[in-house]
């Protein structure tokens, strides 16, 4: 896209998408739907790019509120993702450096990258600097509500489909029940790399005790054992246990990631491309992690995450959340999907996504549609 191309219009909407495979449950959340914020950015050369943000049932009105103030300021500005992101973050920063601020910025930033790719007839992964044509996936389940038998069958199915690793939820009231569930999974798939996710549900003493009880199962990582607000507590935890810690889906800014990374509290960086504010800041986080020899394992939005990490040098695996891909939610017009635990990137222009507008329009959140410019 030429440097003289400018934004001509911004359109915003949000849709509520029920989980087709039933509710998700971990030790602190029960989720029945995903709210998808969709932003279309038009340019004065006639191209249109689409970006999204997401919430798991809480916060969509806040995102729409911030976009109602940001979007009118964008028409007439250069259609350049980095420039717009830096300006927009400053514009919204008094509302907070991250959280709904970055979730709001993400939809605009993704739309601008999609717009750039379409204008140049190139995939976004090529604009970022393609390093691979396929990305490896791990299967992830929000499955604390499953019985032990159901859990084992789910993980065995993932293994049969070729996923490179599996992640399950922990956080039962009784520690021994967690231990029994992880032990049963490990017996069923002894050769499959295994992770567990506690969803910020433990105190520091609980985390030390529980992680020590689970370490014998040769875990790749324990994810979000503590509230991510407390970096110092993660330092204490890292010193107390020898198991790798992963987090990042609830870390929202490059500065926050810098704190965790430079203080050596985590071993796997799980930035979420929407929660961190879009593709522009995601690439900055990835470079920061790479400089400290840490691998990236992006959280959620598999189809978009895969396009982005196809261009980073420190990829570990991409999360494929069962029931939570754009395809499984019904948001896109797409056939196929992962094959043998791999996902192809760069197959189309821009982000390579064909949105199912009829489906999204049927699930429109009242009052969410707005146009600017």
Secondary structure, DSSP 8 states (H G I E B T S, - for coil): --TT-BEEEEEEEEEEEE-TT--EE-SS-EE-EEEEEEEEEEETTS-EEEEEEEESSS-HHHHHHHHHHHGGGTTTSB--HHHHHHHHHHHHGGG-SSTHHHHHHHHHHHHHHHHHHHHHTSBHHHHH----SEEEEEEE--BTTS-HHHHHHHHHHHHHTT-SEEEEE---SSHHHHHHHHHHHHHHTTTSEEEEE-TT---HHHHHHHHHHHGGG-EEEEE--S-TT-HHHHHHHHHH--S-EEE-TT--SHHHHHHHHHTT--SEE---TTTTTSHHHHHHHHHHHHHTT-EE---S-HHHHHHHHTT-SSB--EEEETT-SHHHHT-B------BTTEEE---SSBT---B-HHHHHHTB-TT--EEE-
